[in-house]
Amino acid sequence: MALKDAIDTAGTRTTAGSALFENRIPSDDAHVVRRLRQAGGVIIAKANLAEFSLSPTGASSHFGPVRNPWALDRVTGGSSSGSAAATSMRMCFGALGTDSGGSVRIPAAWCGLVGLKPTDGLVSTTGIIPSVAILDSCGPMARRVEDVAMLFSEMVGYDALDVRSVARPTEDYAKSARQPVAPLQVGVARKPFFDNLDPQTAKYVEEAISVIAKHTRGVKETPVNFIPSHDDLINAAEVYSYHHTMFEQQADKYTPTTRRILEWCAGYLESPAQGSAAGKLTRYIEARATLERRRRTIDTVFDDFDVLAMPTLKVAPPTIQAALHAESTEVDDALFSIENTMIFNILGLPALTVPCGVSSEGLPIGLMLCGPRFSEGRLLALAAEYERSTPWHERLPPRAA
C-alpha cells in the first residue's frame, strides 16, 4: 500500500509536499502506520500531495502536480492526490489519505475509487502533519468497497496521545460491509447538495439513487436542517498555528498557492475588523465549544432516515492549467470542489464515495453516502450492495487497462 506523504514513517522522508520538509525524516511511525504494519501491511511508497494538504486540486506541490490517470491534463483532486493516482493505476492495493474538507473523497471520486472519511476521532491523527487540525481525519481508498473495509478495520483504534481519539468496541468492518441493507431508509436532500450540478453528474447520481432505492426500504426526500455555521476564525487559527514560525522565517519556501493561503490566514487573524486579540481569542473558544456541541448532537438529524445519498462533487475535474490559475488568484476560487464534502468534516460525520458513472469525456463520477457517527459499517454495506449491482468499479483508466 501507499501513504500520503503527510503521514509519518520512521526512517523514511515525510515531506508534506513542501520544500520546507524536503529532507525531513521522522523517528517514529504515525499511530495508524504502526497499526497497519502490525496487521501485515507493506508500505511500498509515499504519495505526492497538495503542499501541507491545503488545496482540493492536488496541483500545488513542491514536487509538481499529480496527473489524473483517466485524463493526464486533469487534476486528480486533492489533497490526497498521489494516493488516488497510484491506487487507480494499480500501483498499490490501496492507499491512505487525510481528509480535512474532502481530501480523501475528492481524489477518490475523480479517480474512480472508493474512499472513506471516518467519524471524527475514530482513527488517530498522531504522527500526521496537520492541515486544519480540528477538521483532520485519516481514511483509506481502494478500488473495491471490501478492500476499503479491510484496511479500515486495521486503522481504527484508541490513541491516548490524540486528544480527539475515541474508544470504541472492536468492529470487523469487512463483516459489517456484508450486513443486509434492505431495512435502510435513504434520505436525499436536494438543497444544497444537488444545486448547480454538472448535467452528466446529475444523470449518473440520479441513476445510482434509483439503484439504491431497489435494494433498501426506499428513498425519502428530506429538507436539510443541519448545514453548520462555521466561523472562518477556526480555520485561520487552526491552519496558521502550525505554520506561523516557519512562515515568518521561510515564507519563500512555500509554493505560491500555500503562501497565499497562509497570507490570508495571517491577515484574517491580525485584522482589526475581526476585533481585538482578546475578542478573537474569546470568539475562537466559543466557536470551538459550539462546534463540539454540534458534533455531539448531530445524530438526531438521522431520526427519519438512516443514510444520506448525494453527489460527491458537482463538477468534473478541471485541467491542471485551470486549477493552477484559480489557485493563483483568490483562495475562495480554489475551494470550488468542497461544497458537498466539507460539511461532514465540520460535523465530524462519516462519509464514503463510491464510483457511480463515467462521463462522455471518460472522467469518473462519484456518489457520496453519509450517516450518523460511527455508522461506517452501514455505509460500507450500502456501498457494497450498490457496487455489486453496477459495473463502474470494473472500469479502468486507459493507461491501466
C-alpha positions as CSV (number, residue, x, y, z in Angstrom):
1,M,0.0,0.0,0.0
2,A,1.0,3.7,-0.3
3,L,0.7,6.5,2.2
4,K,0.0,10.2,1.6
5,D,3.3,11.9,2.3
6,A,1.9,13.8,5.3
7,I,1.8,10.6,7.3
8,D,5.0,9.9,9.3
9,T,7.1,6.9,8.5
10,A,10.1,6.2,10.7
11,G,13.4,6.4,8.8
12,T,11.7,7.5,5.6
13,R,11.1,11.0,4.4
14,T,7.8,12.6,5.1
15,T,7.7,15.9,3.2
16,A,4.1,17.2,3.1
17,G,4.8,18.0,-0.5
18,S,6.9,21.0,0.6
19,A,10.4,22.3,0.1
20,L,10.5,23.1,3.9
21,F,10.3,19.4,4.7
22,E,12.2,18.0,1.7
23,N,14.8,16.3,4.0
24,R,12.5,15.7,7.0
25,I,12.9,12.1,8.3
26,P,10.6,11.2,11.2
27,S,11.9,9.0,14.0
28,D,8.5,7.3,14.6
29,D,5.7,5.9,12.6
30,A,2.3,7.6,12.8
31,H,-0.1,5.7,15.0
32,V,-2.1,4.4,12.0
33,V,1.1,3.3,10.3
34,R,2.1,1.2,13.3
35,R,-1.4,-0.4,13.3
36,L,-1.2,-1.3,9.6
37,R,2.4,-2.7,9.9
38,Q,1.3,-4.8,12.8
39,A,-1.5,-6.2,10.7
40,G,0.9,-7.1,7.9
41,G,0.6,-4.0,5.8
42,V,3.6,-3.5,3.4
43,I,4.3,0.2,2.7
44,I,5.8,0.5,-0.7
45,A,5.6,4.2,-1.4
46,K,4.9,7.7,-0.1
47,A,2.5,9.6,-2.4
48,N,2.6,13.2,-3.6
49,L,0.0,15.6,-2.3
50,A,-1.0,19.3,-2.3
51,E,1.5,21.1,-0.2
52,F,0.6,20.7,3.5
53,S,-2.8,19.3,2.4
54,L,-4.1,22.8,1.8
55,S,-5.6,22.5,-1.7
56,P,-8.5,20.5,-3.1
57,T,-7.0,20.0,-6.5
58,G,-3.6,18.4,-5.9
59,A,-1.9,20.8,-8.3
60,S,0.2,22.7,-5.8
61,S,3.1,20.6,-4.6
62,H,6.8,21.3,-4.4
63,F,7.3,18.1,-6.5
64,G,4.8,19.1,-9.2
65,P,1.1,18.5,-9.8
66,V,-0.3,15.0,-9.8
67,R,-2.0,14.0,-13.1
68,N,-5.3,12.1,-13.3
69,P,-4.8,8.6,-14.8
70,W,-8.1,9.0,-16.6
71,A,-7.0,12.2,-18.4
72,L,-3.4,13.4,-17.9
73,D,-4.3,17.1,-18.4
74,R,-6.7,16.9,-15.5
75,V,-6.2,17.1,-11.7
76,T,-6.8,14.1,-9.5
77,G,-8.3,16.3,-6.9
78,G,-6.6,16.8,-3.5
79,S,-5.2,17.0,-1.3
80,S,-4.5,13.2,-1.2
81,S,-3.8,13.3,-4.9
82,G,-0.9,10.9,-5.3
83,S,-2.7,8.3,-3.1
84,A,-5.6,8.3,-5.6
85,A,-3.5,8.3,-8.7
86,A,-1.3,5.4,-7.5
87,T,-4.3,3.3,-6.5
88,S,-6.2,4.0,-9.7
89,M,-3.2,2.9,-11.8
90,R,-2.9,-0.4,-9.9
91,M,0.5,0.6,-8.4
92,C,-0.7,-0.5,-5.0
93,F,-3.6,-2.4,-3.4
94,G,-4.8,0.8,-1.6
95,A,-3.6,3.9,0.0
96,L,-4.2,6.2,2.9
97,G,-5.1,9.8,2.6
98,T,-6.1,12.6,5.0
99,D,-9.3,14.5,4.8
100,S,-10.0,18.0,6.2
101,G,-12.6,19.1,3.7
102,G,-12.8,16.2,1.3
103,S,-9.2,15.3,0.7
104,V,-9.8,11.5,0.6
105,R,-13.2,11.7,-1.1
106,I,-12.5,14.2,-3.8
107,P,-9.5,12.4,-5.4
108,A,-11.2,9.0,-4.9
109,A,-14.3,10.2,-6.7
110,W,-12.3,11.9,-9.6
111,C,-10.1,8.8,-10.0
112,G,-12.9,6.2,-9.9
113,L,-12.2,4.8,-6.4
114,V,-13.9,4.1,-3.1
115,G,-12.8,6.5,-0.4
116,L,-13.8,6.7,3.3
117,K,-13.7,9.7,5.7
118,P,-14.3,8.2,9.2
119,T,-16.1,9.6,12.1
120,D,-14.1,12.2,13.9
121,G,-11.8,10.6,16.5
122,L,-12.2,7.0,15.2
123,V,-8.8,6.9,13.5
124,S,-5.8,8.6,15.3
125,T,-4.1,11.5,13.6
126,T,-1.0,11.3,15.8
127,G,2.1,11.4,13.6
128,I,0.2,13.1,10.7
129,I,1.2,16.6,9.6
130,P,-1.9,18.7,10.2
131,S,-3.9,20.7,7.7
132,V,-6.9,22.2,9.6
133,A,-6.3,20.2,12.8
134,I,-9.9,20.3,14.2
135,L,-11.2,19.0,10.8
136,D,-8.5,16.5,10.1
137,S,-9.1,12.8,9.6
138,C,-7.3,9.9,8.0
139,G,-9.1,7.4,5.8
140,P,-8.4,4.6,3.2
141,M,-9.1,4.5,-0.5
142,A,-9.1,1.4,-2.7
143,R,-10.7,0.0,-5.9
144,R,-13.4,-2.1,-4.1
145,V,-15.6,-1.5,-1.0
146,E,-14.3,-4.7,0.5
147,D,-10.7,-3.6,0.2
148,V,-11.5,-0.3,2.0
149,A,-13.4,-2.2,4.7
150,M,-10.4,-4.5,5.3
151,L,-8.0,-1.5,5.5
152,F,-10.3,0.4,7.8
153,S,-10.6,-2.5,10.2
154,E,-6.9,-2.2,11.0
155,M,-6.8,1.6,11.2
156,V,-9.4,2.1,13.9
157,G,-8.0,2.1,17.5
158,Y,-7.9,4.4,20.5
159,D,-4.8,6.6,20.9
160,A,-4.2,8.3,24.3
161,L,-1.9,10.8,22.6
162,D,-4.6,12.1,20.3
163,V,-6.9,14.4,22.2
164,R,-9.8,13.7,19.8
165,S,-9.4,9.9,19.8
166,V,-12.5,7.9,21.0
167,A,-12.6,4.4,22.4
168,R,-15.0,2.1,20.5
169,P,-15.7,-1.6,20.6
170,T,-13.6,-3.6,18.0
171,E,-15.5,-4.0,14.8
172,D,-14.8,-6.1,11.8
173,Y,-15.7,-3.7,9.0
174,A,-15.3,-6.3,6.3
175,K,-18.0,-8.3,8.0
176,S,-20.1,-5.2,8.7
177,A,-20.0,-4.5,4.9
178,R,-21.9,-7.7,4.3
179,Q,-24.9,-6.8,6.6
180,P,-28.4,-6.5,5.0
181,V,-29.3,-3.1,3.6
182,A,-33.0,-3.9,2.9
183,P,-34.1,-2.2,6.2
184,L,-32.3,1.1,5.4
185,Q,-34.2,4.3,4.7
186,V,-32.2,6.5,2.4
187,G,-32.5,10.3,2.6
188,V,-31.9,12.7,-0.3
189,A,-31.5,16.4,0.5
190,R,-31.8,18.3,-2.8
191,K,-30.7,21.6,-1.4
192,P,-27.8,22.5,-1.3
193,F,-26.2,19.2,-2.4
194,F,-27.8,19.0,-5.8
195,D,-27.7,22.7,-6.7
196,N,-25.8,23.6,-9.9
197,L,-24.8,20.1,-10.8
198,D,-23.0,19.3,-14.0
199,P,-25.6,17.6,-16.2
200,Q,-23.7,14.3,-16.6
201,T,-23.1,14.2,-12.8
202,A,-26.8,14.7,-12.2
203,K,-27.7,11.9,-14.6
204,Y,-25.4,9.3,-13.1
205,V,-26.2,10.2,-9.5
206,E,-29.9,10.0,-10.1
207,E,-29.4,6.6,-11.7
208,A,-27.4,5.5,-8.7
209,I,-30.1,6.6,-6.3
210,S,-32.6,4.6,-8.3
211,V,-30.5,1.5,-7.9
212,I,-30.1,2.1,-4.2
213,A,-33.9,2.5,-3.8
214,K,-34.4,-1.0,-5.2
215,H,-32.2,-2.6,-2.5
216,T,-33.4,-0.6,0.5
217,R,-36.6,0.5,2.2
218,G,-36.7,3.3,-0.4
219,V,-35.6,6.9,-0.9
220,K,-37.1,9.8,1.0
221,E,-36.8,13.4,0.0
222,T,-35.8,15.4,3.1
223,P,-35.2,19.1,3.8
224,V,-31.8,20.0,5.2
225,N,-31.8,21.4,8.7
226,F,-28.2,20.6,9.7
227,I,-26.0,22.8,7.5
228,P,-23.5,24.1,10.1
229,S,-22.4,27.6,10.6
230,H,-18.6,27.7,10.7
231,D,-16.5,30.6,11.8
232,D,-13.6,31.3,9.5
233,L,-11.6,32.2,12.6
234,I,-11.4,28.5,13.4
235,N,-9.9,27.6,10.0
236,A,-7.5,30.5,10.0
237,A,-6.3,29.8,13.6
238,E,-6.0,26.0,13.1
239,V,-4.0,26.3,9.9
240,Y,-1.8,29.2,10.9
241,S,-1.0,27.8,14.4
242,Y,1.1,25.1,12.8
243,H,2.8,27.3,10.2
244,H,3.3,30.7,11.9
245,T,7.0,30.3,12.9
246,M,8.0,28.6,9.6
247,F,6.1,31.1,7.6
248,E,7.6,34.1,9.3
249,Q,11.1,32.7,8.8
250,Q,10.9,30.9,5.5
251,A,7.9,32.1,3.5
252,D,9.8,31.9,0.3
253,K,10.0,28.1,0.5
254,Y,6.2,27.6,0.3
255,T,4.6,27.2,-3.1
256,P,2.6,30.3,-4.3
257,T,-0.7,28.7,-3.6
258,T,0.2,27.8,0.0
259,R,1.8,31.1,0.6
260,R,-1.3,32.9,-0.5
261,I,-3.5,30.8,1.9
262,L,-1.2,31.5,4.8
263,E,-1.1,35.2,4.0
264,W,-4.9,35.2,4.1
265,C,-4.8,33.3,7.5
266,A,-2.3,35.8,9.0
267,G,-4.2,38.8,7.6
268,Y,-7.5,37.5,8.9
269,L,-6.1,36.8,12.4
270,E,-4.4,40.2,12.5
271,S,-7.2,42.3,11.0
272,P,-8.7,44.9,13.4
273,A,-12.0,44.3,11.6
274,Q,-12.1,40.9,13.4
275,G,-11.9,42.6,16.8
276,S,-9.2,42.8,19.5
277,A,-6.8,39.9,20.3
278,A,-8.8,39.2,23.4
279,G,-12.0,39.3,21.4
280,K,-10.8,36.9,18.8
281,L,-9.5,34.5,21.4
282,T,-12.9,34.6,23.1
283,R,-14.7,34.1,19.8
284,Y,-12.4,31.2,18.9
285,I,-13.0,29.4,22.2
286,E,-16.8,29.9,21.9
287,A,-16.8,28.7,18.3
288,R,-14.9,25.6,19.2
289,A,-17.3,24.8,22.0
290,T,-20.3,25.3,19.6
291,L,-18.6,23.0,17.1
292,E,-18.1,20.3,19.7
293,R,-21.7,20.5,20.9
294,R,-23.0,20.3,17.4
295,R,-20.9,17.2,16.8
296,R,-22.3,15.5,19.9
297,T,-25.9,16.2,19.0
298,I,-25.9,15.8,15.2
299,D,-27.1,12.2,15.2
300,T,-30.7,13.4,15.8
301,V,-30.7,14.6,12.1
302,F,-30.9,10.9,11.1
303,D,-34.1,10.1,13.1
304,D,-36.2,9.8,10.0
305,F,-33.6,8.1,7.7
306,D,-30.5,6.1,8.0
307,V,-28.2,7.3,5.3
308,L,-27.9,10.4,3.1
309,A,-27.1,10.0,-0.6
310,M,-25.7,12.8,-2.8
311,P,-23.1,13.7,-5.4
312,T,-19.6,13.6,-4.0
313,L,-18.7,16.5,-6.3
314,K,-20.8,18.8,-8.5
315,V,-18.4,19.1,-11.4
316,A,-15.8,17.2,-13.4
317,P,-12.1,17.6,-12.5
318,P,-10.6,20.7,-14.1
319,T,-7.5,20.8,-16.1
320,I,-4.2,21.3,-14.2
321,Q,-3.7,24.6,-16.0
322,A,-7.1,25.9,-14.9
323,A,-6.6,24.7,-11.3
324,L,-3.2,26.5,-11.1
325,H,-4.8,29.6,-12.5
326,A,-7.6,29.5,-9.9
327,E,-5.2,29.0,-7.1
328,S,-3.0,31.9,-8.2
329,T,-5.9,34.4,-7.9
330,E,-8.2,34.1,-4.9
331,V,-8.2,31.5,-2.1
332,D,-12.0,31.1,-2.4
333,D,-11.8,30.3,-6.1
334,A,-9.5,27.4,-5.3
335,L,-12.1,25.9,-2.9
336,F,-14.8,25.2,-5.6
337,S,-14.9,21.5,-5.1
338,I,-15.5,21.1,-1.4
339,E,-19.1,22.4,-1.1
340,N,-20.6,18.9,-0.6
341,T,-17.7,17.3,1.3
342,M,-16.5,19.8,3.9
343,I,-19.9,19.9,5.7
344,F,-19.2,16.4,7.1
345,N,-15.7,17.3,8.3
346,I,-17.3,20.2,10.3
347,L,-19.9,17.9,11.7
348,G,-17.4,15.0,12.3
349,L,-19.6,12.5,10.5
350,P,-18.5,9.6,8.3
351,A,-18.8,9.8,4.6
352,L,-17.9,7.5,1.8
353,T,-17.6,7.9,-2.0
354,V,-18.2,5.1,-4.5
355,P,-17.9,5.2,-8.3
356,C,-21.3,5.7,-10.0
357,G,-20.5,6.6,-13.6
358,V,-18.1,7.8,-16.2
359,S,-18.8,10.9,-18.2
360,S,-18.7,11.1,-22.0
361,E,-15.2,12.6,-21.6
362,G,-14.1,9.4,-19.8
363,L,-14.0,11.0,-16.3
364,P,-15.2,9.2,-13.2
365,I,-18.2,10.4,-11.2
366,G,-18.8,9.6,-7.5
367,L,-21.8,9.1,-5.3
368,M,-21.4,10.0,-1.6
369,L,-23.1,8.2,1.3
370,C,-23.2,9.8,4.7
371,G,-24.5,8.7,8.1
372,P,-24.5,9.4,11.8
373,R,-21.5,9.0,13.9
374,F,-19.9,5.5,13.9
375,S,-22.1,4.3,11.0
376,E,-19.2,3.3,8.8
377,G,-20.3,-0.4,8.7
378,R,-23.7,0.7,7.4
379,L,-22.2,3.0,4.7
380,L,-19.8,0.2,3.6
381,A,-22.7,-2.3,3.4
382,L,-24.8,0.0,1.2
383,A,-21.9,0.9,-1.0
384,A,-21.0,-2.8,-1.4
385,E,-24.6,-3.6,-2.4
386,Y,-24.5,-0.8,-4.9
387,E,-21.1,-1.9,-6.2
388,R,-22.5,-5.5,-6.8
389,S,-25.3,-4.1,-8.8
390,T,-23.3,-1.8,-11.1
391,P,-20.3,-2.1,-13.4
392,W,-18.5,1.1,-12.5
393,H,-15.9,-0.4,-10.2
394,E,-14.7,-2.6,-13.1
395,R,-13.8,0.4,-15.3
396,L,-10.1,1.1,-15.6
397,P,-8.3,4.3,-16.6
398,P,-6.9,4.0,-20.1
399,R,-3.3,3.6,-19.0
400,A,-4.1,0.8,-16.6
401,A,-6.4,-1.3,-18.9
